[in-house]
Amino acid sequence: MTTKLAALVPVLLLLLLSASGCATPGGAVPQIAVSPEAAARSCIIHICGTPPADLSGVTSRPDAPAYVRAVAGQGEDAANAADVELGNPEIRVLVRARVGVPLELLSLGDAEPYGHVTPTAPRVVIGALLGADGTERGLTTDRVTMFPAEDGSATLTVFGHDAANAQVHATTTLKLARGDRAVLVSTTIENTGPTPMDAADMQDHVTWASMRAFVPGSTRASGLVDARDFTGPYVAAVGERDSVAFTSTEGEVLATLDKTSARIHLSRTLVLAPRSQKSFDRVMVVGTRADSSSVVAELLRASGIPTGAVRVSVFSREDEGGTGANPATAVTAAHPQELIVRAGGADALTVRMPSATFDVELPEGTFTIRSKGQPEGAGVAVTIHAGLVANISVPLAR
């Protein structure tokens, strides 16, 4: 995390939360700068050695190391093959890293029982190459190494080559740290031969499965996105129990989106001279809930932007004072299960209510929170301070 990031925080927050298409202050200012060392949680939640004033309401994360291990093959073509699982108590990534086939993530999401593939999780072809003739090819795996480090992180390294050009080598690492919900992915493409590499569109191809994609400024995840180009701080999606987002370490992604997938372009025209190389870093994060606020909180953490928490207690109109006298009516199926966070005069984030009282992590600033279905003016105001926990009561819509 760079010290210059602190001066950019107001701009970063505006761009991270605001609607796409709005004017961006400063023009070329990075939208969100994700630290490649985002694994160092203790230095991201607050400045190292300076604990926040009150964390009594913030759920602590398990203090257990990340792991990487070979597991039995998954899916229809699992016979006599093995995949690799990278995980920690928070999240789990299942990787198809078999010799002779393209590198692919089969599952990305909350930690699941050993050997389980979540059918609703996104699948990601890492480093797909699209040639000028439209031919799509992957980075074929040649060799795999797994390394758990003493600092509690775990790294999977996959060595491979361009399926259409054996002189083009690829090295991809996926690194996950202790207590982290962000995976750092780095790919280096090297032309080892005496001739130039033909131009290619290098991309990560994400298939959403049943997840609903969204981009900044869209509080409601939609499965009806038309194919279009998008440039912004992240591309994300909401699933049944968690959420995911993809960004770069520079904080800007270029993607082509449609209702079922996203092609995140690492380079639209990758050309390598003889005996040259180029590297691409990006970050995949997993939110704790099936809403946009939790995955944006993870992006903020990975950017080193200070956050605080608001403890939300929801109540029904029958319990108008928010006393909790009849808490069982607060989150019944008959009521909306979603809250809206409003910032800067626009609806910015959604919150899925896991219970009648829960914590939401937000950046510093002033927001309003209301139940979905209520008018904008019904929002309850709250000011967030880094490391502190605010308390509000929010009425559910009738």
C-alpha positions in Angstrom: 0.0 0.0 0.0 1.5 3.3 -1.0 1.4 6.4 1.1 0.2 8.6 -1.8 -3.1 6.6 -1.7 -4.3 8.5 1.4 -4.5 11.8 -0.5 -6.6 10.1 -3.2 -9.1 8.5 -0.9 -12.0 11.0 -1.5 -11.6 10.5 -5.3 -11.3 6.8 -5.0 -14.4 6.5 -2.9 -16.4 8.6 -5.3 -15.4 6.5 -8.2 -15.8 3.2 -6.3 -19.4 4.0 -5.2 -20.7 6.3 -7.9 -22.6 5.5 -11.0 -20.7 4.6 -14.1 -20.6 7.3 -16.8 -20.3 10.1 -14.3 -17.5 12.6 -14.8 -14.4 11.5 -12.9 -12.4 14.2 -11.0 -8.8 14.4 -12.0 -9.3 12.5 -15.3 -6.5 10.0 -15.2 -6.5 9.5 -11.4 -6.5 5.8 -10.6 -10.0 4.6 -9.6 -9.0 2.2 -6.9 -5.4 1.2 -6.1 -5.3 -2.4 -4.8 -2.1 -3.2 -3.0 -0.4 -6.4 -4.3 0.4 -7.0 -0.6 -3.3 -6.8 0.3 -2.8 -10.0 2.2 -1.4 -8.1 5.1 -4.7 -7.7 6.8 -3.4 -6.1 10.0 -2.0 -3.2 8.0 -5.0 -2.7 5.8 -7.8 -2.6 8.4 -5.8 0.0 10.3 -2.3 1.4 10.3 0.1 -1.2 11.7 0.6 -0.8 15.4 -2.3 1.6 15.8 -5.4 -0.5 16.7 -8.8 1.1 16.1 -10.6 2.7 19.0 -13.4 0.1 19.1 -13.8 -3.1 17.3 -16.3 -4.6 19.6 -19.0 -4.9 16.9 -16.8 -6.1 14.1 -16.6 -9.8 13.6 -12.9 -11.0 13.7 -11.7 -13.4 11.1 -10.2 -16.8 11.8 -6.5 -16.7 12.5 -5.5 -19.7 10.5 -3.1 -20.1 7.6 -4.1 -20.4 4.0 -3.5 -23.8 2.4 -2.9 -25.2 -1.1 -3.4 -28.9 -1.9 -4.2 -31.3 -4.7 -7.7 -32.7 -4.6 -9.6 -35.3 -6.5 -10.8 -34.2 -10.0 -14.1 -32.5 -10.1 -16.9 -32.6 -12.8 -17.7 -34.9 -15.6 -14.1 -35.3 -16.8 -12.7 -36.0 -13.3 -11.6 -39.6 -14.0 -7.9 -40.1 -13.3 -7.2 -36.4 -12.8 -6.6 -34.0 -10.0 -7.4 -30.3 -9.4 -5.9 -27.9 -6.9 -7.7 -26.3 -4.0 -6.4 -22.9 -2.6 -8.2 -21.7 0.5 -8.3 -20.5 4.1 -11.2 -20.5 6.7 -12.7 -17.5 4.8 -12.8 -18.5 1.1 -11.9 -21.3 -1.3 -10.7 -21.4 -4.9 -10.9 -24.6 -6.9 -8.4 -24.6 -9.8 -8.3 -26.8 -12.9 -4.5 -27.0 -13.2 -3.9 -30.2 -15.1 -1.1 -30.8 -17.5 -2.3 -30.5 -21.1 -5.4 -28.4 -20.5 -6.1 -24.6 -20.1 -5.8 -23.1 -16.7 -9.3 -22.5 -15.2 -11.0 -21.6 -11.9 -13.9 -24.0 -11.4 -15.2 -22.3 -8.2 -14.6 -19.1 -6.3 -16.5 -18.2 -3.2 -17.0 -18.7 0.5 -15.2 -21.7 2.1 -17.0 -24.9 1.3 -16.6 -28.5 2.5 -13.7 -30.4 1.0 -14.2 -31.5 -2.6 -17.4 -29.5 -3.2 -17.9 -27.4 -6.4 -20.5 -24.7 -6.0 -22.7 -24.8 -9.1 -23.6 -21.1 -8.7 -20.0 -20.0 -8.4 -18.3 -18.2 -11.4 -15.9 -20.1 -13.6 -12.9 -18.3 -14.9 -10.6 -19.2 -17.8 -7.3 -17.5 -16.8 -5.3 -15.9 -19.5 -7.4 -16.8 -22.5 -5.9 -15.6 -25.8 -8.1 -14.5 -28.7 -6.3 -14.3 -32.0 -6.9 -11.8 -34.8 -8.9 -14.5 -36.6 -11.2 -14.9 -33.7 -9.7 -18.2 -32.6 -9.8 -18.6 -28.8 -7.1 -20.6 -27.0 -6.0 -21.0 -23.5 -2.7 -21.2 -21.7 -2.0 -24.9 -21.7 -0.6 -26.2 -18.4 2.8 -27.9 -18.3 3.8 -28.0 -14.7 2.3 -27.0 -11.3 3.9 -26.1 -7.9 2.3 -25.5 -4.5 3.9 -23.5 -1.7 2.6 -22.8 1.8 4.7 -20.0 3.3 5.7 -19.4 6.9 3.7 -16.1 7.0 0.5 -18.1 6.6 0.0 -17.4 2.8 -0.2 -20.1 0.2 0.8 -19.8 -3.5 -0.1 -21.9 -6.5 2.2 -21.5 -9.5 1.2 -22.8 -13.0 3.7 -23.0 -15.8 2.4 -23.3 -19.3 2.5 -22.1 -22.9 0.3 -20.6 -25.6 -1.7 -23.5 -27.1 -1.0 -22.1 -30.6 2.6 -21.0 -30.1 4.9 -23.2 -28.0 7.6 -20.5 -27.9 5.2 -18.3 -25.9 5.5 -19.3 -22.2 3.2 -18.4 -19.4 3.6 -18.4 -15.6 0.6 -17.7 -13.4 0.6 -17.5 -9.7 -2.5 -17.3 -7.4 -1.7 -16.2 -3.8 -4.0 -16.2 -0.8 -3.1 -15.1 2.6 -4.1 -15.8 6.2 -7.5 -14.4 7.0 -7.9 -12.8 3.5 -10.8 -12.7 1.1 -8.7 -11.4 -1.8 -6.7 -13.6 -4.2 -3.8 -12.0 -6.0 -3.4 -13.4 -9.6 -0.3 -12.6 -11.6 0.5 -13.8 -15.1 3.7 -13.3 -17.0 3.8 -14.0 -20.7 7.2 -14.5 -22.2 8.2 -14.9 -25.9 11.2 -17.1 -25.7 11.6 -17.5 -29.5 13.4 -15.5 -32.2 10.2 -14.2 -33.9 7.6 -11.8 -32.7 4.4 -13.1 -31.2 1.2 -12.5 -33.2 -1.1 -9.9 -31.7 -3.8 -11.4 -29.4 -6.5 -10.2 -27.0 -5.4 -11.5 -23.6 -8.3 -11.8 -21.2 -9.8 -13.6 -18.2 -13.1 -15.1 -19.3 -15.7 -15.2 -16.5 -18.9 -17.2 -16.8 -21.4 -16.1 -14.1 -23.4 -19.3 -13.8 -26.5 -18.2 -11.9 -24.8 -15.1 -10.4 -26.2 -11.7 -11.3 -23.6 -9.3 -12.6 -23.3 -5.6 -11.6 -20.9 -2.7 -12.0 -20.4 0.5 -10.0 -23.5 2.6 -9.9 -25.8 -0.4 -10.2 -27.4 -1.2 -6.8 -29.5 -3.9 -8.2 -27.7 -6.9 -9.7 -29.2 -7.8 -13.1 -29.2 -10.8 -15.3 -30.2 -8.8 -18.3 -27.0 -7.0 -19.2 -26.6 -6.5 -23.0 -23.2 -7.1 -24.5 -21.2 -3.9 -24.1 -17.8 -2.5 -23.3 -17.2 -1.3 -19.8 -14.3 0.6 -18.2 -14.4 1.1 -14.4 -13.0 0.1 -11.0 -14.4 -3.4 -10.9 -16.8 -6.0 -12.4 -18.8 -7.9 -9.8 -21.7 -10.3 -9.3 -24.0 -11.5 -6.6 -24.8 -15.1 -5.9 -27.0 -17.1 -3.6 -24.8 -16.7 -0.5 -21.8 -14.5 -1.4 -20.5 -12.1 -4.0 -17.4 -11.7 -6.1 -15.5 -8.9 -7.8 -12.6 -8.6 -10.3 -10.3 -5.7 -10.5 -6.6 -4.9 -11.3 -3.9 -3.7 -9.0 -4.2 -0.3 -10.7 -7.9 -0.2 -10.0 -9.3 -0.1 -13.5 -10.7 -2.9 -15.6 -11.7 -3.0 -19.3 -14.4 -5.6 -19.9 -17.0 -6.8 -22.4 -20.1 -7.7 -20.5 -23.2 -9.7 -21.4 -26.0 -11.4 -19.4 -23.9 -14.6 -18.9 -20.3 -13.6 -18.8 -17.5 -11.0 -18.7 -14.4 -10.9 -20.8 -11.9 -8.9 -18.7 -9.3 -7.6 -21.1 -5.8 -7.6 -19.7 -4.5 -6.4 -23.1 -6.6 -5.9 -26.2 -3.5 -6.1 -28.5 -0.8 -8.0 -26.8 2.3 -8.2 -28.9 5.7 -9.5 -27.7 9.0 -8.9 -29.4 11.4 -11.8 -29.5 12.8 -12.7 -26.1 10.6 -10.2 -24.2 7.9 -10.5 -21.6 4.9 -8.7 -20.0 3.2 -9.2 -16.6 -0.4 -8.7 -15.6 -1.7 -8.5 -12.0 -5.3 -8.6 -10.9 -7.3 -9.3 -7.8 -10.4 -11.4 -7.2 -12.3 -10.8 -4.0 -15.2 -12.6 -2.3 -17.9 -10.7 -0.3 -19.2 -12.2 2.9 -22.9 -11.7 1.9 -25.0 -12.0 -1.3 -25.0 -8.2 -1.8 -22.9 -5.4 -3.3 -21.9 -3.7 0.0 -19.9 -6.7 1.3 -17.9 -7.2 -1.9 -17.2 -3.4 -2.1 -16.0 -3.6 1.5 -13.5 -6.2 0.5 -12.3 -3.9 -2.4 -11.9 -1.1 0.1 -9.8 -3.3 2.4 -7.6 -4.4 -0.5 -7.1 -0.8 -1.4 -6.0 0.2 2.1 -9.0 2.6 2.4 -10.1 3.0 6.1 -13.4 1.5 6.9 -15.8 1.5 9.9 -18.9 -0.4 10.7 -22.6 0.3 11.3 -24.6 -2.0 13.5 -28.0 -2.1 11.9 -31.1 -3.3 13.8 -34.2 -3.6 11.7 -37.7 -3.6 13.0 -41.2 -3.9 11.6 -43.8 -1.1 11.6 -45.6 -2.9 14.4 -42.4 -2.3 16.5 -42.2 1.4 15.4 -39.9 2.5 18.2 -37.2 -0.1 17.2 -37.2 -1.4 20.8 -37.0 -5.0 19.6 -40.2 -5.9 21.6 -41.3 -8.1 18.7 -38.0 -8.9 16.8 -39.5 -12.0 15.2 -41.5 -9.8 12.8 -38.4 -7.9 11.6 -37.1 -10.3 9.0 -40.0 -12.6 8.1 -40.5 -13.6 4.4 -43.4 -11.2 4.1 -40.9 -8.3 4.4 -38.2 -7.1 2.1 -34.8 -8.8 2.7 -32.7 -6.0 1.3 -31.5 -2.5 2.5 -30.3 0.3 0.3 -27.2 2.4 1.1 -27.3 5.9 -0.3 -24.2 8.1 -0.8 -23.7 11.4 -2.5 -27.3 11.8 -3.6 -27.5 8.4 -5.3 -28.3 4.8 -4.3 -24.9 3.1 -4.1 -25.0 -0.3 -2.4 -27.3 -3.1 -1.4 -27.3 -5.0 1.9 -28.8 -8.4 2.3 -30.1 -8.8 5.8 -28.8 -12.0 7.5 -30.7 -11.3 10.7 -32.5 -8.6 12.6 -29.2 -7.2 13.9 -26.0 -7.2 11.9 -22.9 -5.2 11.0 -22.2 -3.5 7.7 -18.7 -2.3 6.8 -18.5 1.0 5.0 -15.8 3.7 4.2 -15.6 6.8 6.2 -18.3 9.3 5.4 -22.0 10.0 5.8 -24.7 7.7 4.4 -28.3 6.9 4.7 -29.7 3.4 5.0 -33.3 2.5 4.2 -35.3 -0.6 3.6 -35.9 -1.5 -0.1 -39.3 -0.1 -1.0 -39.1 3.0 1.1 -38.8 6.5 -0.4 -35.3 8.1 -0.5 -36.3 10.5 2.3 -36.9 7.7 4.7 -33.2 6.8 4.9 -31.6 6.8 8.4 -28.5 8.9 8.4 -25.2 7.5 9.8 -21.6 8.8 9.9 -18.9 6.2 9.6 -15.5 6.7 11.3 -12.6 4.4 10.7 -12.3 1.6 13.2 -15.5 2.5 15.1 -19.0 1.0 15.2 -22.1 3.2 14.9 -25.6 2.0 15.8 -28.8 2.7 13.9 -32.4 1.2 13.7 -34.0 1.0 10.3 -37.7 0.4 9.8 -38.8 -2.1 7.2 -41.2 -1.1 4.5 -44.8 -2.1 5.1 
